[in-house]
Amino acid sequence: MIEPGSLIRSLSGRSAARNFHTFVINEIGHGIVTGKFPVGSILASDAVMMETYGVSRTVLREALKTLEAKGLVEARPKVGTRVSPASRWSFFDPQVLFWHFEARPEQRFYESLFDVREALESRAAELASHRRTADEIRILKYWAHQMDIAEDGVEPHLLAALEIHRAIAESSGNALLRSVTGVVELTMVLAAKFAPSDGLRQRHTDSIAQHEALVSAMERGDSNAAVQLMQSIITRDKQQTMAVFG
């Protein structure tokens, strides 16, 4: 299971501790999503993969079962393990989303990410404005302050922003809305990846102001303002991300 913030932390080259099981999952899963193992292709035999990844048959089989549960592969008797069509992939799975960060940019896929994020986060902001508790507001203010003191540090700024969005999803009281966290993190990191190299401080200043205003609207219980501010934040990230397509 990938932890929230793992993709953001990977920007600085920090990788989470892993065991053989997660290592094999990452190697094969990343290869599928990035096209190293094309859709419809048959993966190498167990013996070859055991030697390639230096793992036992038990570890390999468990890793393939995990990938099958994510919809990436399908094991067939006398055929082998085939890479499934992308339409079967579990795109809300944070690990599957993580692998897409290094995949070739696809305009329609990126647009789909932001469509989902806007629909779900707008609803989360609306619900949270009515259902948030005093303790949850304090948490939101804490992370807004952490954004403010991050200065020009991309990683701490993004991590604090992600925590605000996670807290809003939690405050919504809708367990299903929490599933959007992986999409939020990926779109935030893509926006940072494709943003111009200059103007970082101004982008951070604008982002901080928007998130502080969002927290303030939620504290007032102003759901209309909260939804509009959430949509503005998402629009800014979308514009930075889609700039890669010219």
C-alpha positions in Angstrom: 0.0 0.0 0.0 1.5 3.4 -1.0 1.3 6.1 1.6 -0.2 9.6 0.8 2.7 12.0 0.0 5.0 9.2 -1.5 4.8 10.7 -4.9 5.6 14.2 -3.6 8.5 12.9 -1.6 9.9 11.1 -4.7 10.5 14.5 -6.3 13.5 14.9 -4.1 14.7 11.4 -4.8 13.6 9.9 -1.5 12.0 6.5 -2.0 10.1 4.6 0.6 11.6 1.5 2.2 10.6 -1.6 0.2 10.6 -5.4 0.5 11.0 -7.9 -2.3 7.2 -8.1 -2.8 6.7 -4.4 -3.3 9.9 -4.2 -5.4 8.5 -6.7 -7.9 5.1 -5.0 -7.9 6.7 -1.7 -8.7 9.0 -3.0 -11.4 6.3 -4.8 -13.3 3.5 -2.3 -12.6 5.7 0.6 -13.7 6.7 -1.3 -16.8 3.1 -1.9 -17.7 1.9 1.7 -17.2 4.9 3.3 -19.0 4.6 0.9 -22.0 7.7 -1.3 -21.4 5.3 -4.2 -21.2 2.6 -3.3 -23.8 -1.1 -4.0 -23.4 -1.8 -7.5 -24.7 1.7 -8.8 -24.3 2.6 -11.9 -22.4 5.0 -11.4 -19.5 8.1 -13.6 -19.3 7.9 -17.0 -17.7 8.1 -17.4 -13.9 11.6 -18.8 -14.2 12.8 -15.8 -16.2 11.2 -13.2 -13.9 12.5 -15.0 -10.8 16.0 -14.7 -12.1 15.4 -11.1 -13.4 14.1 -9.8 -10.0 16.0 -12.2 -7.8 13.0 -13.4 -5.9 11.4 -16.7 -5.1 8.4 -18.2 -6.9 6.2 -17.4 -3.8 7.2 -13.7 -3.9 6.6 -13.5 -7.6 3.2 -15.2 -7.5 2.0 -12.9 -4.7 3.2 -9.9 -6.6 1.4 -11.0 -9.8 -1.8 -11.6 -7.7 -1.6 -8.0 -6.4 -1.2 -6.7 -10.0 -4.1 -8.8 -11.1 -6.2 -7.3 -8.3 -5.3 -3.8 -9.7 -6.5 -4.9 -13.1 -3.1 -4.7 -14.8 -2.6 -8.4 -15.7 -4.6 -11.5 -16.1 -3.3 -15.0 -15.6 -4.5 -17.6 -18.1 -3.8 -21.4 -18.0 -1.4 -22.5 -20.8 -1.0 -18.9 -21.9 0.7 -17.1 -19.2 0.3 -13.7 -17.6 -1.1 -11.2 -20.1 -1.1 -7.4 -19.7 -4.7 -6.3 -19.5 -6.3 -3.4 -21.5 -6.1 0.0 -19.8 -9.9 0.0 -19.5 -9.5 -2.6 -16.8 -6.9 -0.8 -14.7 -7.9 0.5 -11.2 -7.2 4.1 -11.8 -8.2 5.2 -8.3 -5.5 2.9 -6.9 -2.8 5.3 -5.6 0.0 3.0 -6.8 -1.4 2.8 -10.3 -1.6 6.6 -10.3 2.0 6.8 -9.0 3.3 4.9 -12.0 1.5 7.3 -14.3 3.8 10.1 -13.2 6.6 8.8 -15.3 4.4 7.6 -18.2 4.2 9.5 -21.5 1.9 12.6 -21.1 -1.5 11.9 -22.6 -3.8 14.9 -22.9 -7.1 13.0 -22.6 -5.9 11.1 -19.5 -4.8 14.4 -17.8 -8.1 16.0 -18.6 -9.9 13.0 -17.1 -7.8 13.4 -13.9 -8.9 17.0 -13.5 -12.5 16.2 -14.4 -12.7 13.7 -11.6 -10.8 15.9 -9.2 -13.1 18.9 -9.8 -16.3 16.8 -9.4 -15.3 15.1 -6.2 -13.3 17.8 -4.5 -16.0 20.4 -5.2 -18.5 18.2 -3.5 -16.1 17.5 -0.6 -15.6 21.2 -0.1 -19.4 21.8 -0.1 -20.1 19.0 2.5 -17.1 19.9 4.7 -18.2 23.5 4.9 -21.3 22.2 6.7 -19.9 19.2 8.6 -16.5 20.3 9.7 -15.7 20.4 13.4 -13.7 22.9 15.4 -10.9 20.4 15.7 -10.9 19.9 11.9 -10.7 23.6 11.3 -7.7 23.8 13.6 -6.0 21.0 11.5 -6.7 22.9 8.3 -5.3 26.1 9.8 -2.2 24.2 10.9 -1.5 22.9 7.4 -2.2 26.3 5.9 0.5 27.7 8.2 2.9 25.0 7.1 2.3 26.1 3.5 3.1 29.6 4.5 6.4 28.8 6.2 7.6 26.4 3.4 8.9 29.4 1.5 10.3 28.2 -1.8 10.5 24.5 -0.8 8.4 22.6 -3.4 8.2 19.4 -1.4 7.0 20.9 2.0 4.7 23.2 0.1 3.0 20.4 -1.8 2.9 18.1 1.3 1.1 20.7 3.3 -1.3 21.5 0.5 -2.0 17.8 0.1 -2.8 17.5 3.9 -5.3 20.4 3.5 -7.1 18.5 0.7 -7.0 15.2 2.7 -8.5 17.0 5.7 -11.3 18.5 3.6 -12.1 15.0 2.2 -12.1 13.7 5.8 -14.3 16.6 7.0 -16.9 15.9 4.3 -18.0 12.8 6.2 -18.2 10.9 3.0 -15.8 7.9 3.0 -16.0 7.5 -0.8 -14.7 11.1 -1.3 -11.5 10.2 0.5 -10.6 7.9 -2.5 -9.8 11.0 -4.6 -6.5 11.6 -2.6 -4.4 9.8 -5.1 -5.8 11.8 -8.0 -5.2 15.0 -6.1 -1.6 14.2 -5.3 -0.8 13.1 -8.9 -2.4 16.3 -10.4 -0.5 18.5 -7.9 2.8 16.9 -8.7 2.1 17.1 -12.4 1.4 20.8 -12.1 4.7 21.3 -10.3 6.5 19.2 -12.8 5.3 21.2 -15.9 5.2 24.6 -14.3 7.7 27.2 -15.7 11.1 27.2 -13.9 10.7 30.9 -13.1 8.0 32.5 -11.0 8.0 29.8 -8.3 7.7 32.2 -5.4 4.7 34.0 -6.9 3.0 30.6 -7.6 3.5 29.6 -4.0 2.2 33.0 -2.8 -0.9 32.6 -4.9 -1.4 29.0 -3.8 -1.1 29.9 -0.1 -3.6 32.8 -0.5 -6.1 30.5 -2.2 -5.8 27.8 0.4 -6.0 30.2 3.3 -9.2 31.7 1.8 -10.6 28.2 1.3 -10.0 27.4 5.0 -11.6 30.7 6.0 -14.7 30.0 3.9 -15.0 26.6 5.5 -14.7 28.1 9.0 -17.5 30.5 8.1 -19.6 27.7 6.7 -19.7 29.5 3.4 -20.1 26.5 1.1 -20.5 28.6 -2.1 -17.2 30.4 -1.5 -15.5 27.1 -0.6 -16.6 25.4 -3.8 -15.5 28.4 -5.9 -12.1 28.5 -4.2 -11.6 24.8 -4.6 -12.4 25.1 -8.3 -10.0 28.0 -8.6 -7.2 25.9 -7.0 -7.9 23.0 -9.4 -8.1 25.3 -12.4 -4.6 26.7 -11.6 -3.1 23.2 -11.3 -4.8 22.1 -14.6 -3.5 25.1 -16.5 0.0 24.4 -15.3 -0.2 20.8 -16.2 -1.9 21.2 -19.6 0.8 23.7 -20.6 2.9 20.7 -21.6 0.7 20.2 -24.6 1.3 23.8 -25.9 
